[in-house]
Amino acid sequence: MSKVLSIGSQFPAFKKKAVVSLEKGKEFTEITNEIATAEGKWTVMFWWPKDFTFVCPTEIAEFSKKNSEFADRDTVLIGASTDSEFVHLAWRKDHADLRDLKIPMLADTSKSLAEELGILDAEEKIAYRATFIIDPHGIVRWVSVYDLNVGRNVQEVLRVLDALQTDELCPCNWKQGEETLTAKLNMN
């Protein structure tokens, strides 16, 4: 694995196909890195290793269920793997939890974006289970990379997004609505 793109880095430019629907003729669209930044929004891009696996659909379905919570935070969700858009479409049709997804499934078939992000497994050439939070300026603000067999906590991604969006100091286990350290310091 090459070095994972880290905090403070500009998220790479990309243009990839994605599955956005099961409706005939409307299944695919092209997505670029400007999908959110052009509108001044945040982006959460999460990667999974392979379609037609066991852990991945639990995460993808959970991210989709929370899509409105991300949207309420002016954030665009994008799911991605190195499988093709046709494999994504077949998996969505095949898996009950994926049929009604509210988020795009990006196809990095060339593996170029996964490689540029430093999340491509050297042996299997599949993406690690990685999550990037990108601010409206296209800057990476949070990165999390998991081993292939461990699922993420989507609520934690929301918590971190909330903390980043306060632009204040947030203590351990801080949750939206709680006092930040900056607010506490200003009161003293």
C-alpha positions in Angstrom: 0.0 0.0 0.0 1.3 3.5 -0.8 0.9 6.3 1.6 -2.7 7.1 2.4 -3.8 10.6 1.4 -3.9 12.5 4.6 -5.5 15.5 6.4 -4.8 18.8 4.7 -4.3 17.3 1.3 -6.3 18.4 -1.7 -8.7 15.5 -2.7 -7.7 14.3 -6.2 -9.7 15.3 -9.3 -11.7 12.4 -10.7 -14.4 11.6 -13.2 -16.0 8.2 -12.8 -19.2 6.4 -13.7 -21.6 5.6 -10.8 -24.8 3.7 -10.4 -27.6 6.0 -9.1 -30.8 4.1 -10.0 -32.4 0.8 -10.9 -34.7 2.6 -13.3 -34.1 1.5 -16.9 -32.2 4.1 -18.8 -31.3 6.1 -15.7 -29.0 3.6 -13.9 -25.7 5.5 -14.6 -24.3 8.9 -14.3 -20.8 10.5 -14.3 -19.5 11.9 -11.0 -16.6 14.2 -10.5 -14.8 15.5 -7.5 -16.8 18.7 -7.9 -20.2 17.1 -7.1 -20.2 18.8 -3.7 -17.6 21.5 -3.8 -19.2 23.3 -6.7 -22.2 23.9 -4.4 -20.1 24.7 -1.3 -20.9 21.4 0.3 -18.9 18.8 2.3 -18.3 15.3 0.9 -18.1 11.9 2.6 -16.6 9.3 0.3 -16.5 5.8 1.7 -14.9 2.8 0.1 -15.6 -0.9 0.4 -13.4 -3.8 -0.8 -15.7 -5.9 -3.0 -19.3 -6.1 -4.2 -21.2 -9.3 -3.5 -19.6 -9.7 0.0 -21.0 -9.9 3.5 -19.8 -6.9 5.6 -20.0 -4.3 2.8 -23.8 -4.2 2.3 -24.3 -3.6 6.0 -22.3 -0.4 5.7 -23.6 0.7 2.4 -27.2 0.3 3.6 -26.5 2.1 6.8 -24.9 5.1 5.1 -27.9 5.2 2.8 -30.3 5.1 5.7 -28.4 8.1 7.2 -28.3 10.0 3.9 -30.8 12.6 5.0 -28.7 13.3 8.2 -25.7 13.9 6.0 -27.8 16.1 3.6 -29.0 18.1 6.7 -25.3 18.8 7.2 -24.8 20.0 3.6 -22.8 16.9 2.9 -22.9 14.7 -0.2 -22.3 10.9 0.3 -20.5 8.8 -2.3 -19.9 5.1 -1.9 -17.1 3.6 -4.0 -15.2 0.4 -4.8 -13.0 -0.8 -7.6 -15.8 -2.9 -9.1 -17.4 -1.8 -12.3 -20.7 0.1 -12.6 -22.2 -3.0 -14.1 -21.2 -5.1 -11.1 -22.6 -2.4 -8.8 -25.9 -2.5 -10.7 -26.1 -6.3 -10.6 -25.4 -6.3 -6.9 -28.1 -3.6 -6.2 -30.6 -5.6 -8.1 -29.6 -8.8 -6.3 -29.3 -7.6 -2.7 -32.5 -6.5 -1.0 -30.7 -4.0 1.3 -29.2 -2.2 -1.7 -32.2 -1.9 -4.0 -33.4 1.5 -2.6 -30.1 3.2 -2.1 -30.2 6.9 -1.9 -26.4 7.3 -2.7 -24.3 6.8 -5.8 -22.1 3.7 -6.1 -18.9 5.0 -7.8 -17.0 2.6 -10.0 -13.2 3.0 -9.9 -12.6 0.3 -12.4 -9.2 1.6 -13.4 -8.3 1.6 -9.7 -6.6 5.0 -10.3 -8.5 6.9 -7.6 -8.0 4.2 -5.0 -4.3 4.1 -5.9 -4.0 7.9 -5.7 -5.7 7.9 -2.3 -3.2 5.2 -1.1 -6.0 2.8 -0.2 -5.4 0.0 -2.8 -4.4 -3.3 -1.3 -1.0 -4.2 -2.9 -1.8 -7.9 -3.4 -5.5 -8.1 -4.2 -5.7 -4.7 -5.9 -9.0 -3.9 -4.1 -9.7 -0.8 -2.0 -9.4 -0.9 1.8 -12.5 0.0 3.8 -11.7 3.8 3.9 -13.6 6.9 4.7 -12.7 10.5 3.7 -14.4 13.6 4.9 -13.7 16.5 2.5 -14.5 20.1 3.2 -16.2 22.4 0.6 -12.8 23.5 -0.6 -11.8 20.0 -1.5 -9.5 19.5 1.4 -9.3 16.2 3.3 -10.3 16.9 6.9 -10.6 13.3 8.2 -9.4 9.9 7.1 -10.2 6.5 8.5 -9.0 3.2 7.1 -10.1 -0.2 8.4 -8.9 -3.7 7.9 -10.9 -5.5 5.2 -13.0 -7.6 7.6 -14.1 -4.9 10.0 -17.2 -2.7 9.4 -17.4 1.0 10.1 -19.5 2.9 12.6 -21.6 5.4 10.4 -22.7 7.3 13.6 -19.0 8.0 14.3 -18.6 9.5 10.8 -21.5 11.8 11.5 -20.1 12.7 14.9 -16.7 13.6 13.4 -18.4 15.6 10.6 -20.4 17.5 13.2 -17.2 18.3 15.1 -15.4 19.4 12.0 -18.2 21.7 11.0 -18.2 23.5 14.4 -14.7 24.7 13.6 -14.1 24.7 17.3 -12.2 22.4 19.8 -14.3 19.3 20.5 -13.4 17.1 23.4 -13.3 13.3 23.4 -16.8 11.7 22.8 -18.2 15.1 21.9 -21.6 15.0 20.3 -23.6 17.7 18.4 -25.4 20.0 20.7 -22.8 19.6 23.5 -20.5 22.4 24.6 -17.2 22.7 22.7 -14.0 23.6 24.5 -13.9 26.9 22.7 -17.3 27.9 24.1 -16.1 26.7 27.6 -12.9 28.8 27.3 -14.8 31.9 26.3 -17.1 31.6 29.3 -14.2 31.7 31.8 
